[in-house]
Amino acid sequence: MFDSARILNIVVVVFAVIGVIAVLGIVGMTVMHVSMMHGVHSCSEAMRLWR
């Protein structure tokens, strides 16, 4: 990427890895939430019953 700034390359790679892990975690949590709640609309029904 950058020839003269080796430390900048390392910082960019570290942030890229953190970003990929965060995106995979968000996607995984969303899939688990939707599969456990049997759809997206059941959340609003659960919140209505809770109030």
Backbone hydrogen bonds, N-H to C=O, Kabsch-Sander energy under -0.5 kcal/mol:
donor,donor_aa,acceptor,acceptor_aa,energy
6,R,4,S,-0.8
9,N,5,A,-1.3
10,I,6,R,-1.8
11,V,7,I,-2.3
12,V,8,L,-2.5
13,V,9,N,-2.3
14,V,10,I,-2.5
15,F,11,V,-2.4
16,A,12,V,-2.2
17,V,13,V,-2.4
18,I,14,V,-2.3
19,G,15,F,-2.3
20,V,16,A,-2.2
21,I,17,V,-2.4
22,A,18,I,-2.4
23,V,19,G,-2.5
24,L,20,V,-2.5
25,G,21,I,-2.2
26,I,22,A,-2.4
27,V,23,V,-2.5
28,G,24,L,-2.4
29,M,25,G,-2.5
30,T,26,I,-2.3
31,V,27,V,-2.5
32,M,28,G,-2.4
33,H,29,M,-2.5
34,V,30,T,-2.6
35,S,31,V,-2.4
36,M,32,M,-2.4
37,M,33,H,-2.3
38,H,34,V,-0.6
39,G,34,V,-2.2
43,C,40,V,-1.1
45,E,41,H,-1.3
46,A,42,S,-2.3
47,M,43,C,-2.3
48,R,44,S,-1.9
49,L,45,E,-1.9
50,W,46,A,-1.6
51,R,47,M,-1.4
